[in-house]
Amino acid sequence: MSADSAAWRAHVDAAFDPRFERAFAILDAVHAERQRPSSARGASRILQLRRELAVLLAEVDGHRAPPDPRSAG
C-alpha cells in the first residue's frame, strides 16, 4: 500500500472513529516488525502490539469500556 493511500485510509476511518487511526498505526508497526530480522525482542513486540490492537478493537466493538482519562497518572 502506498503512503498516500494509507494516509487517506487513516483520515477517512478517523472521521468515523479516531480509534481507527490508532488501529492502523498498530497494524503498520506489526508489519514493520515482521520485516525486521527475527529476534526475541521483535516477537515480543509483535505480541504486545497484537494485544493492544485486540483491546482497541474490543473497545470499538463495545465489548470493553474505553479507559477513563482521569484515572491516568
Phi and psi in degrees as a GROMACS rama.xvg file:
@    title "Ramachandran Plot"
@    xaxis  label "Phi"
@    yaxis  label "Psi"
@TYPE xy
-77.0579  159.515  SER-2
-62.8692  -37.1436  ALA-3
-64.9542  -43.83  ASP-4
-69.9413  -33.697  SER-5
-65.5557  -41.3447  ALA-6
-65.4215  -42.0931  ALA-7
-63.1272  -44.029  TRP-8
-60.6518  -45.8656  ARG-9
-63.6453  -40.2104  ALA-10
-63.9858  -46.8581  HIS-11
-65.5054  -46.9335  VAL-12
-66.0526  -35.67  ASP-13
-66.6466  -26.4569  ALA-14
-66.0883  -32.4271  ALA-15
-78.3485  -45.4812  PHE-16
-158.898  118.483  ASP-17
-59.5946  -20.2627  PRO-18
-66.6122  -22.5912  ARG-19
-64.86  -35.0778  PHE-20
-60.0595  -42.7037  GLU-21
-66.9153  -38.5388  ARG-22
-61.2229  -43.6395  ALA-23
-68.676  -33.0608  PHE-24
-64.343  -38.9362  ALA-25
-64.7216  -45.1634  ILE-26
-60.6004  -40.7251  LEU-27
-63.4608  -38.9159  ASP-28
-66.6255  -39.9361  ALA-29
-61.2312  -45.3503  VAL-30
-60.8997  -42.838  HIS-31
-63.623  -41.2064  ALA-32
-63.9131  -37.0846  GLU-33
-69.115  -23.424  ARG-34
-80.511  -17.9435  GLN-35
-78.898  158.454  ARG-36
-58.3389  145.601  PRO-37
-60.2438  135.195  SER-38
-156.657  159.222  SER-39
-64.5401  -38.4211  ALA-40
-64.249  -40.0742  ARG-41
-64.1838  -41.1649  GLY-42
-65.029  -41.5008  ALA-43
-68.9423  -34.2967  SER-44
-65.3535  -40.8362  ARG-45
-62.8089  -43.4952  ILE-46
-62.1909  -41.8114  LEU-47
-61.1487  -45.7556  GLN-48
-64.5181  -39.9743  LEU-49
-65.3933  -38.1657  ARG-50
-64.6126  -43.1639  ARG-51
-61.1135  -41.7597  GLU-52
-64.8079  -42.1895  LEU-53
-61.5235  -41.6491  ALA-54
-64.6539  -44.5542  VAL-55
-62.3988  -44.5805  LEU-56
-68.7679  -34.9452  LEU-57
-63.7994  -37.3315  ALA-58
-64.3637  -45.3473  GLU-59
-61.9957  -40.3201  VAL-60
-75.8042  -8.53715  ASP-61
86.9504  10.7353  GLY-62
-87.9051  -4.10529  HIS-63
-149.77  139.27  ARG-64
-76.3881  140.725  ALA-65
-63.8988  152.713  PRO-66
-64.199  146.584  PRO-67
-82.4723  114.029  ASP-68
-61.7682  -22.9342  PRO-69
-73.5236  -21.6226  ARG-70
-84.4436  -10.3421  SER-71
-76.0872  131.004  ALA-72
